[in-house]
């Protein structure tokens, strides 16, 4: 990250690349600030954190649990705001992101920066004071990893940006777990690994049909650097590696047979989608299967964690394999 400080120093110059039409025209409203927080991403982050909190052993007061989830939501939103601040120059030139608040000119980059910093510091401090400092440290690590490692360092430098940077999105269930236990355990690491392995095939499916966007702004996503066929191959490889990882909660005894059945069925469907993406390589059909896999991948992660949540809420006793 040796070049990181110089990049930040040059950020003002890069802002000049934003088209003149992006100059502020109207005052931002509440919806614009909500959009700055990336609510779609935040909702999935919050849900996986809730699952980590619910399946963790021990007890947490309901009000403390609510505070912990609020802190996680604010931290995720802060990371999103800081990401939009840093990427304002390329967001304005990508179809997928051109309607974000900064490219539309309703929020100044400096406002987004200040908003993100305040939320980051506030969420971590509130987590430490009201919940515990282990959870606060993990929340700070989550925000810092997404902003500094993924957004500022990897995204514009390496096609492995999603593989390594995906760790940021995998931390929330660990934060939820730590909010209850005050520790990091093998179970919380497994929850981390599930999301970590899910992120590359999820995001590369999107990148397959958005590769022109990334090429236009010089972001070295895998389809841009290695080509579409190699990306399809990597999606299949990571999908094959991911499915066994999703079975680990049952193997380690903190999820039951209900979860196992759901994980197996969902995993088979994911692999079927990945194989279709690998085989279909031409025209609209190729884009269609990539879009379907991307859409299913979001549902997949939600249902996988929902199965754990339902088991926990119903207080179903996990069945530990005899060999453990």
QUIRANOR-V540401 format. One record per run of one state. SS is the DSSP state (H for helix, E for strand, - for the rest). FROM is the first residue (numbers start at 1). LEN is the number of residues. Records with the same first field share a line. If there is no record, write none. Layout:
# QUIRANOR-V540401
SS: FROM-LEN ; FROM-LEN
This chain:
# QUIRANOR-V540401
-: 1-3 ; 10-1 ; 16-4 ; 23-7 ; 37-2 ; 56-6 ; 87-1 ; 92-17 ; 131-2 ; 155-6 ; 166-1 ; 171-1 ; 182-4 ; 210-1 ; 218-4 ; 227-1 ; 247-1 ; 252-5 ; 280-3 ; 314-11
H: 4-6 ; 11-5 ; 20-3 ; 30-7 ; 39-17 ; 62-25 ; 88-4 ; 109-22 ; 133-22 ; 161-5 ; 167-4 ; 172-10 ; 186-24 ; 211-7 ; 222-5 ; 228-19 ; 248-4 ; 257-23 ; 283-31
